[in-house]
């Protein structure tokens, strides 16, 4: 599963995590090529910002940026029980090697920011 950093963007204090995701992106692309012509399908999965213990754990809550992060979580983050069935359906319906399966697409993120003033989400609570 790809994540923060897999698209090449850099984020402060996320060097190690982002590096692993960037490496995973390369590995996914290489694996797609390696299984070409076989019955194996490789999908690249990007769930987006999902409310997990890693995201909401004690370390995150004690961060000086916690208040600012809560606002972003309210806009972009989604609960595991929403993202998981979506990804599972897409994975099972996929029949093409190298497909990118993404929950938090650019257009979905854009719509979340656009509708933010009208639709309050508290996904992080």
TATA-V121239 format. One record per run of one state. SS is the DSSP state (alpha for helix, beta for strand, coil for the rest). FROM is the first residue (numbers start at 1). TO is the last residue. If there is no record, write none. Layout:
# TATA-V121239
ss=SS from=FROM to=TO
ss=SS from=FROM to=TO
This chain:
# TATA-V121239
ss=coil from=1 to=1
ss=beta from=2 to=2
ss=coil from=3 to=14
ss=alpha from=15 to=34
ss=coil from=35 to=43
ss=beta from=44 to=46
ss=coil from=47 to=49
ss=beta from=50 to=51
ss=coil from=52 to=52
ss=alpha from=53 to=56
ss=coil from=57 to=57
ss=alpha from=58 to=61
ss=coil from=62 to=65
ss=alpha from=66 to=76
ss=coil from=77 to=77
ss=beta from=78 to=79
ss=alpha from=80 to=93
ss=coil from=94 to=99
ss=beta from=100 to=102
ss=coil from=103 to=105
ss=alpha from=106 to=115
ss=coil from=116 to=125
